[in-house]
Amino acid sequence: MKLSQLKDHLQSIDAVRFIQPNGAPVPAHFHITEVGLTTKSFIDCGGAVHEEKRVNLQIWVADDLDHRLDGTSLLGIIQLSEKVLQGADYEVDVEYQTDTIGKYTLDFENDHFLLIPTHTDCLAPTKCNLVQPKKKVQLSALTSDNSCAPGSGCC
């Protein structure tokens, strides 16, 4: 989700709710302790240089059980960060601590923000000689003699 999409969703909801990947809600008394712009410059395993910029939100849960953020309040926090974000509309990452700090992307469903786990991957699979998984063939793509039907894409 890009920052502009996050801001659009915040305008349409009263309460800000985050749902963890396991389905459990982030406690409603969470704080947003950081809104920032992260820049990552790196070289992948194949030697290509990359730069990645993303908006980062940090969620923190304190002991003040009466604390609540509504959409307008979080929009205000994001507006305060505009001088750091410099008008950028990058993808949003969320940091949330359970056993360790987890890094998530966001989705939005039924007036809730869903924390989507992030994953690592090889960025240079051909240079690393990684075998790509073979495409599974639909049985309907095969002819009666088990050969590929013309135009089926299984060959």
Summary of the structure (lengths in Angstrom):
residues: 155
radius of gyration: 21.4
end to end distance: 36.5
largest distance: 69.3
contacts: 368
relative contact order: 0.21
helix: 17%
strand: 37%
